[in-house]
Amino acid sequence: MEEFKTWNEVRSELFSPEEIAESDLRVALIGEIVAARKEKGISQRELEKLSGVKQPVIARIESGQAIPKIDTILKLLAPLGKTIAIVPMKK
């Protein structure tokens, strides 16, 4: 019988710990942007008007199809009442 691996096992074989940490951080950041937008009850189109970032770009970022630059992240966070903080990583 064939033994199946978990996603975490496969992921650790394919990617370095640094790549995994970067991916996890990116997913968490995008998740926070989506949560903040929904918490405010605004659509991607409304966020476009508030941030100046085009709605299709917001959609690609939220779906994980695009990796946003830091200036784009800041443009999205400001109208959501959020900012970025640099804090020590958990060990």
MOPAC internal coordinates of N, CA, C and O (Angstrom, degrees):
PM7 1SCF
backbone

  N    0.0000 0     0.00 0     0.00 0    0    0    0
  C    1.4452 1     0.00 0     0.00 0    1    0    0
  C    1.5308 1   109.62 1     0.00 0    2    1    0
  O    1.2310 1   120.86 1   -43.51 1    3    2    1
  N    1.3246 1   115.97 1   136.49 1    3    2    1
  C    1.4564 1   121.40 1  -176.29 1    5    3    2
  C    1.5325 1   110.48 1   -76.80 1    6    5    3
  O    1.2310 1   121.25 1   -44.26 1    7    6    5
  N    1.3377 1   115.22 1   135.74 1    7    6    5
  C    1.4599 1   120.38 1   178.92 1    9    7    6
  C    1.5247 1   109.10 1   -90.11 1   10    9    7
  O    1.2310 1   120.73 1   -50.34 1   11   10    9
  N    1.3133 1   116.21 1   129.66 1   11   10    9
  C    1.4619 1   121.08 1   179.73 1   13   11   10
  C    1.5156 1   109.84 1   -96.92 1   14   13   11
  O    1.2310 1   121.47 1   -37.12 1   15   14   13
  N    1.3297 1   114.79 1   142.88 1   15   14   13
  C    1.4638 1   120.85 1   178.83 1   17   15   14
  C    1.5153 1   109.12 1   -99.92 1   18   17   15
  O    1.2310 1   121.37 1   -28.07 1   19   18   17
  N    1.3190 1   114.98 1   151.93 1   19   18   17
  C    1.4608 1   119.96 1   174.73 1   21   19   18
  C    1.5238 1   108.53 1   -77.62 1   22   21   19
  O    1.2310 1   120.98 1   -16.88 1   23   22   21
  N    1.3390 1   115.72 1   163.12 1   23   22   21
  C    1.4720 1   119.80 1   177.46 1   25   23   22
  C    1.5247 1   110.28 1   -59.54 1   26   25   23
  O    1.2310 1   119.75 1   139.66 1   27   26   25
  N    1.3244 1   118.07 1   -40.34 1   27   26   25
  C    1.4590 1   120.05 1  -179.68 1   29   27   26
  C    1.5215 1   112.02 1   -63.05 1   30   29   27
  O    1.2310 1   120.20 1   144.24 1   31   30   29
  N    1.3321 1   117.22 1   -35.76 1   31   30   29
  C    1.4679 1   120.57 1   177.34 1   33   31   30
  C    1.5309 1   110.61 1   -67.24 1   34   33   31
  O    1.2310 1   120.80 1   134.92 1   35   34   33
  N    1.3238 1   116.07 1   -45.08 1   35   34   33
  C    1.4636 1   120.21 1   179.62 1   37   35   34
  C    1.5262 1   110.11 1   -64.98 1   38   37   35
  O    1.2310 1   121.12 1   135.35 1   39   38   37
  N    1.3258 1   115.47 1   -44.65 1   39   38   37
  C    1.4690 1   120.82 1  -178.93 1   41   39   38
  C    1.5238 1   111.00 1   -59.03 1   42   41   39
  O    1.2310 1   120.27 1   138.15 1   43   42   41
  N    1.3354 1   117.09 1   -41.85 1   43   42   41
  C    1.4660 1   119.78 1  -178.88 1   45   43   42
  C    1.5227 1   111.93 1   -70.18 1   46   45   43
  O    1.2310 1   120.09 1   157.87 1   47   46   45
  N    1.3383 1   117.44 1   -22.13 1   47   46   45
  C    1.4634 1   120.64 1   175.83 1   49   47   46
  C    1.5292 1   111.32 1   -80.19 1   50   49   47
  O    1.2310 1   120.56 1   148.36 1   51   50   49
  N    1.3393 1   116.53 1   -31.64 1   51   50   49
  C    1.4657 1   121.16 1  -175.61 1   53   51   50
  C    1.5209 1   114.07 1   -88.07 1   54   53   51
  O    1.2310 1   120.83 1   148.54 1   55   54   53
  N    1.3367 1   116.02 1   -31.46 1   55   54   53
  C    1.4636 1   119.59 1  -171.95 1   57   55   54
  C    1.5194 1   111.14 1  -124.50 1   58   57   55
  O    1.2310 1   121.37 1   -26.66 1   59   58   57
  N    1.3291 1   114.98 1   153.34 1   59   58   57
  C    1.4603 1   120.64 1   176.48 1   61   59   58
  C    1.5314 1   108.97 1   -76.20 1   62   61   59
  O    1.2310 1   120.15 1   -19.10 1   63   62   61
  N    1.3285 1   117.32 1   160.90 1   63   62   61
  C    1.4670 1   119.85 1   176.83 1   65   63   62
  C    1.5400 1   112.15 1   -56.99 1   66   65   63
  O    1.2310 1   120.69 1   145.29 1   67   66   65
  N    1.3281 1   116.28 1   -34.71 1   67   66   65
  C    1.4653 1   120.47 1   179.29 1   69   67   66
  C    1.5307 1   111.09 1   -66.90 1   70   69   67
  O    1.2310 1   120.71 1   138.19 1   71   70   69
  N    1.3322 1   116.25 1   -41.81 1   71   70   69
  C    1.4714 1   120.43 1   178.41 1   73   71   70
  C    1.5288 1   111.17 1   -65.41 1   74   73   71
  O    1.2310 1   120.75 1   141.12 1   75   74   73
  N    1.3137 1   116.17 1   -38.88 1   75   74   73
  C    1.4626 1   120.76 1   178.67 1   77   75   74
  C    1.5248 1   109.77 1   -65.70 1   78   77   75
  O    1.2310 1   120.20 1   135.08 1   79   78   77
  N    1.3208 1   117.23 1   -44.92 1   79   78   77
  C    1.4653 1   121.01 1   179.64 1   81   79   78
  C    1.5246 1   110.94 1   -62.09 1   82   81   79
  O    1.2310 1   120.23 1   138.13 1   83   82   81
  N    1.3309 1   117.16 1   -41.87 1   83   82   81
  C    1.4639 1   121.34 1   178.93 1   85   83   82
  C    1.5263 1   110.58 1   -63.46 1   86   85   83
  O    1.2310 1   120.49 1   135.71 1   87   86   85
  N    1.3129 1   116.68 1   -44.29 1   87   86   85
  C    1.4616 1   121.19 1   179.20 1   89   87   86
  C    1.5278 1   110.94 1   -63.06 1   90   89   87
  O    1.2310 1   120.27 1   134.55 1   91   90   89
  N    1.3265 1   117.10 1   -45.45 1   91   90   89
  C    1.4607 1   121.18 1   179.45 1   93   91   90
  C    1.5264 1   111.29 1   -61.19 1   94   93   91
  O    1.2310 1   120.52 1   139.51 1   95   94   93
  N    1.3155 1   116.61 1   -40.49 1   95   94   93
  C    1.4676 1   120.97 1   178.84 1   97   95   94
  C    1.5215 1   110.65 1   -65.42 1   98   97   95
  O    1.2310 1   120.39 1   136.67 1   99   98   97
  N    1.3251 1   116.86 1   -43.33 1   99   98   97
  C    1.4713 1   121.46 1   179.13 1  101   99   98
  C    1.5325 1   110.75 1   -62.02 1  102  101   99
  O    1.2310 1   120.55 1   135.70 1  103  102  101
  N    1.3302 1   116.55 1   -44.30 1  103  102  101
  C    1.4672 1   121.39 1   179.28 1  105  103  102
  C    1.5344 1   110.03 1   -62.78 1  106  105  103
  O    1.2310 1   120.22 1   136.88 1  107  106  105
  N    1.3208 1   117.19 1   -43.12 1  107  106  105
  C    1.4645 1   120.93 1   179.75 1  109  107  106
  C    1.5257 1   111.21 1   -64.02 1  110  109  107
  O    1.2310 1   120.22 1   137.50 1  111  110  109
  N    1.3165 1   117.19 1   -42.50 1  111  110  109
  C    1.4641 1   121.72 1  -179.64 1  113  111  110
  C    1.5251 1   110.71 1   -63.93 1  114  113  111
  O    1.2310 1   120.46 1   132.31 1  115  114  113
  N    1.3171 1   116.73 1   -47.69 1  115  114  113
  C    1.4695 1   120.43 1   179.51 1  117  115  114
  C    1.5345 1   109.71 1   -63.77 1  118  117  115
  O    1.2310 1   120.53 1   140.65 1  119  118  117
  N    1.3207 1   116.60 1   -39.35 1  119  118  117
  C    1.4597 1   120.37 1   176.87 1  121  119  118
  C    1.5186 1   112.02 1   -59.85 1  122  121  119
  O    1.2310 1   120.48 1   141.05 1  123  122  121
  N    1.3245 1   116.69 1   -38.95 1  123  122  121
  C    1.4656 1   121.01 1   178.53 1  125  123  122
  C    1.5295 1   111.09 1   -67.50 1  126  125  123
  O    1.2310 1   120.44 1   141.50 1  127  126  125
  N    1.3262 1   116.76 1   -38.50 1  127  126  125
  C    1.4725 1   120.23 1   177.92 1  129  127  126
  C    1.5270 1   109.77 1   -63.36 1  130  129  127
  O    1.2310 1   120.41 1   132.74 1  131  130  129
  N    1.3274 1   116.82 1   -47.26 1  131  130  129
  C    1.4671 1   121.25 1   179.49 1  133  131  130
  C    1.5310 1   110.13 1   -61.10 1  134  133  131
  O    1.2310 1   120.26 1   133.97 1  135  134  133
  N    1.3266 1   117.11 1   -46.03 1  135  134  133
  C    1.4653 1   121.23 1  -179.03 1  137  135  134
  C    1.5262 1   110.93 1   -62.14 1  138  137  135
  O    1.2310 1   120.30 1   137.70 1  139  138  137
  N    1.3371 1   117.04 1   -42.30 1  139  138  137
  C    1.4650 1   120.50 1  -179.78 1  141  139  138
  C    1.5283 1   110.97 1   -65.24 1  142  141  139
  O    1.2310 1   120.39 1   140.14 1  143  142  141
  N    1.3217 1   116.85 1   -39.86 1  143  142  141
  C    1.4701 1   120.65 1   179.18 1  145  143  142
  C    1.5234 1   110.05 1   -64.23 1  146  145  143
  O    1.2310 1   120.61 1   134.25 1  147  146  145
  N    1.3196 1   116.44 1   -45.75 1  147  146  145
  C    1.4713 1   120.38 1  -179.84 1  149  147  146
  C    1.5256 1   111.17 1   -67.31 1  150  149  147
  O    1.2310 1   120.63 1   142.10 1  151  150  149
  N    1.3317 1   116.41 1   -37.90 1  151  150  149
  C    1.4656 1   121.43 1   178.36 1  153  151  150
  C    1.5294 1   110.80 1   -60.17 1  154  153  151
  O    1.2310 1   121.05 1   141.82 1  155  154  153
  N    1.3256 1   115.60 1   -38.18 1  155  154  153
  C    1.4690 1   120.83 1   177.76 1  157  155  154
  C    1.5265 1   111.71 1   -78.12 1  158  157  155
  O    1.2310 1   120.69 1   167.69 1  159  158  157
  N    1.3261 1   116.30 1   -12.31 1  159  158  157
  C    1.4594 1   120.52 1   178.64 1  161  159  158
  C    1.5170 1   113.67 1    71.52 1  162  161  159
  O    1.2310 1   121.06 1  -146.51 1  163  162  161
  N    1.3479 1   115.58 1    33.49 1  163  162  161
  C    1.4643 1   118.22 1   179.70 1  165  163  162
  C    1.5294 1   110.65 1  -113.77 1  166  165  163
  O    1.2310 1   121.37 1   -30.45 1  167  166  165
  N    1.3098 1   114.98 1   149.55 1  167  166  165
  C    1.4641 1   121.40 1   179.98 1  169  167  166
  C    1.5298 1   109.60 1   -83.53 1  170  169  167
  O    1.2310 1   121.48 1   -10.85 1  171  170  169
  N    1.3212 1   114.77 1   169.15 1  171  170  169
  C    1.4689 1   119.28 1   174.29 1  173  171  170
  C    1.5227 1   109.91 1   -60.97 1  174  173  171
  O    1.2310 1   120.16 1   141.70 1  175  174  173
  N    1.3140 1   117.30 1   -38.30 1  175  174  173
  C    1.4723 1   121.65 1   179.60 1  177  175  174
  C    1.5295 1   110.68 1   -62.70 1  178  177  175
  O    1.2310 1   120.49 1   138.26 1  179  178  177
  N    1.3379 1   116.66 1   -41.74 1  179  178  177
  C    1.4648 1   120.34 1   177.95 1  181  179  178
  C    1.5300 1   110.59 1   -66.59 1  182  181  179
  O    1.2310 1   120.59 1   140.54 1  183  182  181
  N    1.3343 1   116.49 1   -39.46 1  183  182  181
  C    1.4619 1   119.98 1   177.70 1  185  183  182
  C    1.5216 1   110.32 1   -64.03 1  186  185  183
  O    1.2310 1   120.13 1   145.17 1  187  186  185
  N    1.3264 1   117.36 1   -34.83 1  187  186  185
  C    1.4673 1   121.31 1   175.04 1  189  187  186
  C    1.5258 1   109.97 1   -57.26 1  190  189  187
  O    1.2310 1   120.50 1   132.22 1  191  190  189
  N    1.3247 1   116.64 1   -47.78 1  191  190  189
  C    1.4726 1   121.02 1  -178.85 1  193  191  190
  C    1.5204 1   111.66 1   -63.32 1  194  193  191
  O    1.2310 1   120.54 1   142.06 1  195  194  193
  N    1.3283 1   116.56 1   -37.94 1  195  194  193
  C    1.4649 1   121.17 1  -177.39 1  197  195  194
  C    1.5273 1   113.18 1   -77.82 1  198  197  195
  O    1.2310 1   120.86 1   147.75 1  199  198  197
  N    1.3344 1   115.95 1   -32.25 1  199  198  197
  C    1.4680 1   119.94 1  -172.03 1  201  199  198
  C    1.5273 1   114.28 1  -104.18 1  202  201  199
  O    1.2310 1   120.63 1   156.05 1  203  202  201
  N    1.3307 1   116.41 1   -23.95 1  203  202  201
  C    1.4580 1   119.39 1  -174.41 1  205  203  202
  C    1.5206 1   113.28 1    84.60 1  206  205  203
  O    1.2310 1   120.29 1  -179.30 1  207  206  205
  N    1.3396 1   117.05 1     0.70 1  207  206  205
  C    1.4699 1   121.82 1   177.38 1  209  207  206
  C    1.5263 1   106.88 1   -92.35 1  210  209  207
  O    1.2310 1   120.11 1   -54.16 1  211  210  209
  N    1.3192 1   117.40 1   125.84 1  211  210  209
  C    1.4655 1   122.45 1  -175.68 1  213  211  210
  C    1.5286 1   111.48 1   -59.78 1  214  213  211
  O    1.2310 1   120.62 1   -37.16 1  215  214  213
  N    1.3250 1   116.43 1   142.84 1  215  214  213
  C    1.4581 1   122.24 1  -177.86 1  217  215  214
  C    1.5214 1   112.95 1   -56.13 1  218  217  215
  O    1.2310 1   118.85 1   136.52 1  219  218  217
  N    1.3485 1   119.79 1   -43.48 1  219  218  217
  C    1.4721 1   118.18 1   178.73 1  221  219  218
  C    1.5375 1   112.34 1   -61.19 1  222  221  219
  O    1.2310 1   120.27 1   148.08 1  223  222  221
  N    1.3248 1   117.09 1   -31.92 1  223  222  221
  C    1.4662 1   120.81 1   177.52 1  225  223  222
  C    1.5283 1   109.08 1   -68.72 1  226  225  223
  O    1.2310 1   120.63 1   136.30 1  227  226  225
  N    1.3375 1   116.41 1   -43.70 1  227  226  225
  C    1.4634 1   120.71 1   177.97 1  229  227  226
  C    1.5298 1   109.43 1   -59.23 1  230  229  227
  O    1.2310 1   120.19 1   135.67 1  231  230  229
  N    1.3246 1   117.24 1   -44.33 1  231  230  229
  C    1.4676 1   121.29 1   179.66 1  233  231  230
  C    1.5218 1   111.20 1   -60.91 1  234  233  231
  O    1.2310 1   120.14 1   136.85 1  235  234  233
  N    1.3290 1   117.34 1   -43.15 1  235  234  233
  C    1.4699 1   120.34 1   179.89 1  237  235  234
  C    1.5283 1   111.10 1   -66.41 1  238  237  235
  O    1.2310 1   120.42 1   141.37 1  239  238  237
  N    1.3203 1   116.81 1   -38.63 1  239  238  237
  C    1.4706 1   120.46 1   177.63 1  241  239  238
  C    1.5234 1   109.71 1   -64.43 1  242  241  239
  O    1.2310 1   120.58 1   130.93 1  243  242  241
  N    1.3288 1   116.50 1   -49.07 1  243  242  241
  C    1.4643 1   120.65 1  -177.13 1  245  243  242
  C    1.5275 1   112.58 1   -63.95 1  246  245  243
  O    1.2310 1   120.18 1   150.07 1  247  246  245
  N    1.3190 1   117.26 1   -29.93 1  247  246  245
  C    1.4677 1   120.30 1  -179.65 1  249  247  246
  C    1.5292 1   112.28 1   -87.68 1  250  249  247
  O    1.2310 1   120.50 1   174.37 1  251  250  249
  N    1.3338 1   116.66 1    -5.63 1  251  250  249
  C    1.4556 1   120.50 1   179.82 1  253  251  250
  C    1.5159 1   114.12 1    84.08 1  254  253  251
  O    1.2310 1   120.27 1  -170.87 1  255  254  253
  N    1.3352 1   117.09 1     9.13 1  255  254  253
  C    1.4600 1   120.98 1  -179.61 1  257  255  254
  C    1.5241 1   112.64 1   -83.05 1  258  257  255
  O    1.2310 1   120.64 1   166.52 1  259  258  257
  N    1.3437 1   116.38 1   -13.48 1  259  258  257
  C    1.4662 1   120.48 1   179.50 1  261  259  258
  C    1.5195 1   108.77 1  -135.22 1  262  261  259
  O    1.2310 1   121.12 1   -36.02 1  263  262  261
  N    1.3088 1   115.47 1   143.98 1  263  262  261
  C    1.4581 1   121.67 1   175.97 1  265  263  262
  C    1.5274 1   106.80 1  -101.18 1  266  265  263
  O    1.2310 1   120.14 1   -67.58 1  267  266  265
  N    1.3353 1   117.34 1   112.42 1  267  266  265
  C    1.4677 1   119.78 1  -175.48 1  269  267  266
  C    1.5258 1   112.37 1   -75.39 1  270  269  267
  O    1.2310 1   121.66 1   -30.63 1  271  270  269
  N    1.3160 1   114.43 1   149.37 1  271  270  269
  C    1.4588 1   120.82 1   172.41 1  273  271  270
  C    1.5230 1   107.88 1   -78.03 1  274  273  271
  O    1.2310 1   120.68 1   -19.71 1  275  274  273
  N    1.3157 1   116.31 1   160.29 1  275  274  273
  C    1.4643 1   120.83 1  -176.90 1  277  275  274
  C    1.5324 1   111.58 1   -59.87 1  278  277  275
  O    1.2310 1   119.59 1   142.33 1  279  278  277
  N    1.3337 1   118.38 1   -37.67 1  279  278  277
  C    1.4695 1   119.26 1  -179.66 1  281  279  278
  C    1.5281 1   111.04 1   -66.14 1  282  281  279
  O    1.2310 1   119.86 1   146.14 1  283  282  281
  N    1.3211 1   117.86 1   -33.86 1  283  282  281
  C    1.4623 1   121.61 1   176.86 1  285  283  282
  C    1.5240 1   110.03 1   -68.16 1  286  285  283
  O    1.2310 1   120.16 1   137.96 1  287  286  285
  N    1.3114 1   117.29 1   -42.04 1  287  286  285
  C    1.4627 1   121.33 1   177.44 1  289  287  286
  C    1.5264 1   109.77 1   -59.57 1  290  289  287
  O    1.2310 1   120.47 1   134.46 1  291  290  289
  N    1.3151 1   116.71 1   -45.54 1  291  290  289
  C    1.4599 1   120.38 1  -179.67 1  293  291  290
  C    1.5219 1   111.62 1   -63.64 1  294  293  291
  O    1.2310 1   120.20 1   141.29 1  295  294  293
  N    1.3404 1   117.22 1   -38.71 1  295  294  293
  C    1.4693 1   121.11 1   177.20 1  297  295  294
  C    1.5267 1   110.95 1   -62.73 1  298  297  295
  O    1.2310 1   120.31 1   142.98 1  299  298  297
  N    1.3297 1   117.01 1   -37.02 1  299  298  297
  C    1.4597 1   120.92 1   179.59 1  301  299  298
  C    1.5282 1   111.74 1   -74.69 1  302  301  299
  O    1.2310 1   120.20 1   141.55 1  303  302  301
  N    1.3164 1   117.22 1   -38.45 1  303  302  301
  C    1.4581 1   120.88 1  -176.12 1  305  303  302
  C    1.5258 1   113.40 1   -71.26 1  306  305  303
  O    1.2310 1   119.90 1   141.80 1  307  306  305
  N    1.3231 1   117.79 1   -38.20 1  307  306  305
  C    1.4686 1   120.93 1  -174.63 1  309  307  306
  C    1.5299 1   112.99 1   -54.82 1  310  309  307
  O    1.2310 1   118.76 1   126.96 1  311  310  309
  N    1.3398 1   119.97 1   -53.04 1  311  310  309
  C    1.4628 1   118.55 1  -179.86 1  313  311  310
  C    1.5330 1   113.67 1   -69.51 1  314  313  311
  O    1.2310 1   120.36 1   167.03 1  315  314  313
  N    1.3213 1   116.92 1   -12.97 1  315  314  313
  C    1.4568 1   121.04 1   176.92 1  317  315  314
  C    1.5250 1   111.22 1   -89.21 1  318  317  315
  O    1.2310 1   121.03 1   179.21 1  319  318  317
  N    1.3454 1   115.63 1    -0.79 1  319  318  317
  C    1.4581 1   120.22 1   179.79 1  321  319  318
  C    1.5142 1   113.07 1    74.73 1  322  321  319
  O    1.2310 1   120.77 1  -153.37 1  323  322  321
  N    1.3253 1   116.13 1    26.63 1  323  322  321
  C    1.4678 1   121.44 1  -177.63 1  325  323  322
  C    1.5235 1   110.39 1  -122.38 1  326  325  323
  O    1.2310 1   121.00 1   -17.47 1  327  326  325
  N    1.3099 1   115.69 1   162.53 1  327  326  325
  C    1.4529 1   122.50 1   174.68 1  329  327  326
  C    1.5308 1   108.03 1  -145.26 1  330  329  327
  O    1.2310 1   120.76 1    -0.71 1  331  330  329
  N    1.3110 1   116.15 1   179.29 1  331  330  329
  C    1.4589 1   121.23 1   178.42 1  333  331  330
  C    1.5243 1   107.99 1  -107.43 1  334  333  331
  O    1.2310 1   120.92 1   -40.69 1  335  334  333
  N    1.3077 1   115.84 1   139.31 1  335  334  333
  C    1.4699 1   121.18 1   174.73 1  337  335  334
  C    1.5246 1   108.45 1  -121.38 1  338  337  335
  O    1.2310 1   120.73 1   -38.37 1  339  338  337
  N    1.3063 1   116.22 1   141.63 1  339  338  337
  C    1.4593 1   121.54 1   176.18 1  341  339  338
  C    1.5298 1   106.96 1   -96.50 1  342  341  339
  O    1.2310 1   121.27 1   -63.47 1  343  342  341
  N    1.3223 1   115.18 1   116.53 1  343  342  341
  C    1.4648 1   120.47 1  -177.62 1  345  343  342
  C    1.5257 1   109.13 1  -131.21 1  346  345  343
  O    1.2310 1   120.64 1   -22.52 1  347  346  345
  N    1.3276 1   116.39 1   157.48 1  347  346  345
  C    1.4603 1   118.73 1   177.79 1  349  347  346
  C    1.5310 1   110.46 1   -61.36 1  350  349  347
  O    1.2310 1   120.96 1   -35.86 1  351  350  349
  N    1.3282 1   115.77 1   144.14 1  351  350  349
  C    1.4594 1   120.60 1   176.91 1  353  351  350
  C    1.5244 1   109.45 1   -76.28 1  354  353  351
  O    1.2310 1   121.38 1   -31.95 1  355  354  353
  N    1.3271 1   114.97 1   148.05 1  355  354  353
  C    1.4609 1   119.94 1   175.15 1  357  355  354
  C    1.5183 1   108.32 1   -74.41 1  358  357  355
  O    1.2310 1   120.50 1   -37.36 1  359  358  357
  N    1.3093 1   116.64 1   142.64 1  359  358  357
  C    1.4550 1   120.10 1  -179.10 1  361  359  358
  C    1.4990 1   110.69 1   -98.81 1  362  361  359
  O    1.2310 1   120.10 1   180.00 1  363  362  361

